[in-house]
Amino acid sequence: MEKLKEELLNTLEKLSKKQFKRFKWYLKQDGVLVGFKGIPVAQLEKAGREDTVDLMVQKHQDHGALQLTMKVLEKMGRKDLVQRLQKKAKAETGLQDVSEYKKSLRMRIQHVTEGTDESGRPLLNTIYTELYITDGTNKETRHDTPIKCHDIFKVLPNQPKHIIKVVMTNGVAGVGKTFSVQKFTLDWAEGSENQDVSLSSAGSLVQF
C-alpha cells in the first residue's frame, strides 16, 4: 500500500539523526514484536529512511511494518508519533483498532469443551499439546512430524516465497482439528504469536 509507505517515511523523517540511528538498532533485534526476526545488520548499515521503509515492508509486509514501527517508536518514548501514525493508518486503511475485538475473541475461545462433557470447560492453553503433521499416506512410509501451531502457514523450503498458503486439516473426530484452529486464533488474540496476521477469527462451518 503506497500511501502507508509514505506515512511510514513521513514518520521516520520526524526523527533526528540520533533517533533514527537508534530506530535502526531496534530493527536489527529479534523479537521486538513476538515472532518477528530482525533485519540483517548488513542491509540496515547504510540504509537511509526510504531504504529502511522498503526493508521493513519487504520483510514484514505492510501491516507488519506498521506494527513494528509503532512498537519501536513506543520503546523510544515517541508516543506522539505512534498516535499520529495510528490516526493516519486508520484513515488510509479504514481499519479500526482491533484491541477490543481481540479481547472479546479471547474471552470467547479461551475455554474449550472436551468431548461431550459440558460440565467443565478448561483453559485451552492448559490442555493443548504439540501438534503433529502426518507426512505421507502409505502406512509403511508415513511418519509424524511435530510442528508448532503458529508455523502451519509458514512457507516450506521447497515452495515459492510469496505464495498464498491454504491449510486444510483432515482427520477423525477428536484428533484435534478444531483445537488447533482455536489455538492459532487464541495466540493471535493474546498477542503471543501470529502478529504478522492482520485479522483472525474462529467459527464453525455452521456459523459461516
Buried (B, 14 or more C-beta within 10 A) or exposed (E): BEEBBEBBBBBBEEBEEEBBEBBBEBBBEEEBBBBBEBBEEEBBEEBEBEEBBBBBBEBBBBBBBBBBBBBBBEEBEBEEBBEBBEEBBEEBBEEEEBEEBBEEBBEBBBEBEEEEEEEEEBEBEEEBEEBEEEEEEEEEEEEEEEBEBBEBEEEEEEEEEEEEEEEEEEEEEEEBBBBBBBBBBBBBBBEEBBBBBBEBEBEEEEEE
